[in-house]
Amino acid sequence: MLRQFLPILLLTISNIFMTFAWYGHLKYKSTALWIVILISWGIAFVEYCFQVPANRIGHEYFTAAQLKTMQEVITLVVFSVFSIFYLKEDFHWNYLVGFLLIILAVFFIFKHW
């Protein structure tokens, strides 16, 4: 049963790395783009080292659609925290409404009909 939660943990770690790979450079706009790309590729490699096992292990318990849905929800949570605390951006009410609609989608994807 504990092994079922391992994909969620791995997806969370993977998303933390990917968020930094994709958006961390926004605080360093004066750094040359080619340098940022190389650094981002390096970070993305580490991300894949968590993402691939998460999906491999997770597919024993979840469908691919469920795994992708989990990944998207985790991405939104990680990105929200990242944008607020790292990029110092505001979180607006309409973001919350959009996230609630995504949670509604999660309900429909995980519900056994």
C-alpha positions as CSV (number, residue, x, y, z in Angstrom):
1,M,0.0,0.0,0.0
2,L,2.9,2.4,0.8
3,R,4.3,1.7,-2.7
4,Q,1.2,3.3,-4.2
5,F,2.3,6.7,-2.7
6,L,5.8,6.4,-4.1
7,P,4.7,7.7,-7.5
8,I,3.1,10.7,-5.9
9,L,6.3,11.5,-4.0
10,L,8.5,10.9,-7.1
11,L,6.2,13.1,-9.3
12,T,6.4,15.9,-6.7
13,I,10.2,15.8,-6.6
14,S,10.3,15.6,-10.4
15,N,8.0,18.6,-10.7
16,I,10.1,20.7,-8.3
17,F,13.1,20.1,-10.6
18,M,11.1,20.8,-13.8
19,T,9.6,24.0,-12.5
20,F,13.1,25.3,-11.8
21,A,14.3,24.1,-15.2
22,W,11.5,25.9,-17.0
23,Y,11.0,29.0,-14.9
24,G,14.0,29.4,-12.5
25,H,15.9,31.4,-15.0
26,L,13.3,34.2,-15.0
27,K,15.1,35.7,-12.1
28,Y,18.3,35.8,-14.1
29,K,17.3,37.6,-17.3
30,S,20.8,39.0,-17.8
31,T,22.3,35.5,-18.1
32,A,22.9,34.5,-21.7
33,L,20.1,32.4,-23.2
34,W,22.5,29.6,-24.3
35,I,23.8,29.2,-20.7
36,V,20.2,29.1,-19.3
37,I,19.3,26.4,-21.8
38,L,22.3,24.3,-20.9
39,I,21.6,24.6,-17.2
40,S,17.9,23.9,-17.8
41,W,18.8,20.7,-19.7
42,G,20.9,19.6,-16.8
43,I,18.1,20.2,-14.3
44,A,15.6,18.5,-16.7
45,F,17.9,15.4,-16.7
46,V,17.5,15.1,-12.9
47,E,13.7,15.6,-13.4
48,Y,13.5,12.7,-15.7
49,C,15.4,10.5,-13.2
50,F,12.3,10.9,-11.0
51,Q,9.6,11.2,-13.6
52,V,10.3,7.9,-15.4
53,P,10.3,5.7,-12.3
54,A,7.2,7.5,-11.0
55,N,5.3,6.6,-14.2
56,R,6.8,3.1,-14.3
57,I,5.9,2.3,-10.7
58,G,2.7,4.3,-10.8
59,H,1.3,2.4,-13.8
60,E,1.1,-0.7,-11.6
61,Y,-1.7,1.1,-9.6
62,F,-3.0,3.8,-11.9
63,T,-4.0,4.2,-15.6
64,A,-1.8,6.5,-17.7
65,A,-4.7,9.1,-17.7
66,Q,-4.7,9.0,-13.9
67,L,-1.0,9.4,-13.7
68,K,-1.0,12.4,-16.1
69,T,-3.9,14.0,-14.1
70,M,-1.9,13.6,-10.9
71,Q,1.1,15.0,-12.6
72,E,-0.8,18.1,-13.7
73,V,-2.3,18.7,-10.3
74,I,1.1,18.3,-8.6
75,T,2.6,20.7,-11.3
76,L,0.0,23.4,-10.5
77,V,0.6,23.1,-6.7
78,V,4.4,23.2,-7.1
79,F,4.2,26.0,-9.6
80,S,1.9,28.1,-7.4
81,V,4.2,27.8,-4.4
82,F,7.2,28.5,-6.7
83,S,5.6,31.6,-8.3
84,I,4.6,33.0,-5.0
85,F,7.8,32.4,-3.0
86,Y,10.5,32.3,-5.6
87,L,9.3,34.7,-8.3
88,K,7.4,36.8,-5.7
89,E,4.2,36.9,-7.9
90,D,0.7,37.4,-6.7
91,F,-1.9,34.6,-6.5
92,H,-5.2,35.9,-7.8
93,W,-8.7,34.6,-7.1
94,N,-9.2,33.5,-10.7
95,Y,-6.2,31.1,-10.4
96,L,-8.0,29.5,-7.5
97,V,-11.2,29.1,-9.5
98,G,-9.3,27.5,-12.4
99,F,-7.6,25.1,-10.0
100,L,-10.9,24.1,-8.5
101,L,-12.2,23.3,-12.0
102,I,-9.1,21.1,-12.5
103,I,-9.9,19.3,-9.2
104,L,-13.4,18.7,-10.6
105,A,-11.7,17.1,-13.6
106,V,-9.7,14.9,-11.2
107,F,-12.9,13.7,-9.7
108,F,-14.3,12.6,-13.1
109,I,-11.0,11.0,-14.1
110,F,-10.6,9.0,-10.9
111,K,-14.3,8.1,-10.3
112,H,-15.2,4.5,-11.3
113,W,-18.4,4.7,-13.2
